[in-house]
Amino acid sequence: MFNSKDLIRLKLFSFMKAIIIHGTYGNPNENWFPWLKCELEYKGWDVRVPKFPTPEGQTLENWMKVFEEIRDFVDEDTIFIAHSLGPAFVLSILEDLDFRVAGCFFVAGFVGGALGVPEVDKINKSFTEKDFDWDKIKRTVVILGLIFRIMIRLFR
């Protein structure tokens, strides 16, 4: 759950950070990622959109190596926005944190098994077919519904 300090921080949005994570076969310049980055930066946010290896070299270990380059950017004011395979990757990140992040938005994410597309399932396996520490993950994320309502207000 969240406390009043979290609520105040979310309502004020005085300065926030976002990390946008693409998925399998993705990159930072596709989909809605450039638009969202631009909108958030316009609102004063500090935004990172790292490029992860895919499909060649796509493993959880290799993506974690790329993430290490921006790990110091992550703090209690950070929101993760992840698409496709990105949410499974973010869950692995959350398992390693010892503090709460402001929130996570997961778009079309999945865990727990195959999608039924052999060439995709093979490169997604290290991300999605693992035992997540759900108790630890729940302790590292502030409520999401409230953030969504505030985000909608930001773009009006």
NORWO-V257392 format. One record per backbone hydrogen bond with DSSP energy under -1.0 kcal/mol. CO is the residue of the C=O (numbers start at 1). NH is the residue of the N-H. E is the energy in kcal/mol with one decimal. If there is no record, write none. Layout:
co:CO nh:NH e:E
co:CO nh:NH e:E
This chain:
co:3 nh:7 e:-2.0
co:4 nh:8 e:-2.6
co:5 nh:9 e:-2.3
co:6 nh:10 e:-2.5
co:7 nh:11 e:-2.4
co:8 nh:12 e:-2.3
co:9 nh:13 e:-2.0
co:16 nh:46 e:-2.0
co:17 nh:79 e:-2.3
co:18 nh:48 e:-2.5
co:19 nh:81 e:-2.9
co:21 nh:83 e:-2.1
co:23 nh:26 e:-2.2
co:27 nh:30 e:-1.4
co:30 nh:33 e:-1.6
co:32 nh:36 e:-2.6
co:33 nh:37 e:-2.6
co:34 nh:38 e:-2.3
co:35 nh:39 e:-2.5
co:36 nh:40 e:-2.7
co:37 nh:41 e:-2.5
co:38 nh:42 e:-2.2
co:39 nh:43 e:-1.3
co:40 nh:45 e:-2.5
co:41 nh:44 e:-1.6
co:46 nh:18 e:-2.3
co:48 nh:20 e:-2.6
co:55 nh:58 e:-1.6
co:57 nh:59 e:-1.2
co:59 nh:63 e:-2.4
co:60 nh:64 e:-2.4
co:61 nh:65 e:-1.6
co:62 nh:66 e:-1.7
co:63 nh:67 e:-2.6
co:64 nh:68 e:-1.9
co:66 nh:69 e:-1.3
co:67 nh:70 e:-2.1
co:70 nh:73 e:-1.8
co:71 nh:74 e:-1.3
co:75 nh:78 e:-1.7
co:77 nh:17 e:-2.5
co:78 nh:102 e:-1.5
co:78 nh:103 e:-1.2
co:79 nh:19 e:-2.4
co:80 nh:105 e:-2.8
co:81 nh:21 e:-2.9
co:82 nh:107 e:-3.1
co:83 nh:86 e:-2.7
co:85 nh:89 e:-1.7
co:86 nh:90 e:-2.8
co:87 nh:91 e:-2.4
co:88 nh:92 e:-1.4
co:89 nh:93 e:-1.7
co:90 nh:94 e:-2.9
co:91 nh:95 e:-1.6
co:93 nh:96 e:-1.5
co:101 nh:142 e:-1.2
co:103 nh:80 e:-2.4
co:105 nh:82 e:-2.9
co:107 nh:84 e:-2.2
co:117 nh:120 e:-1.2
co:117 nh:121 e:-3.2
co:118 nh:122 e:-2.1
co:120 nh:124 e:-1.6
co:121 nh:125 e:-1.3
co:124 nh:127 e:-1.9
co:124 nh:128 e:-1.9
co:125 nh:129 e:-2.3
co:128 nh:112 e:-2.4
co:132 nh:134 e:-1.4
co:133 nh:137 e:-2.4
co:134 nh:138 e:-2.6
co:135 nh:139 e:-1.1
co:137 nh:140 e:-1.5
co:140 nh:101 e:-2.9
co:144 nh:148 e:-2.2
co:145 nh:149 e:-1.9
co:146 nh:150 e:-2.1
co:147 nh:151 e:-2.9
co:148 nh:152 e:-2.1
co:149 nh:153 e:-1.4
co:150 nh:154 e:-1.8
co:151 nh:155 e:-1.2
co:153 nh:156 e:-1.3
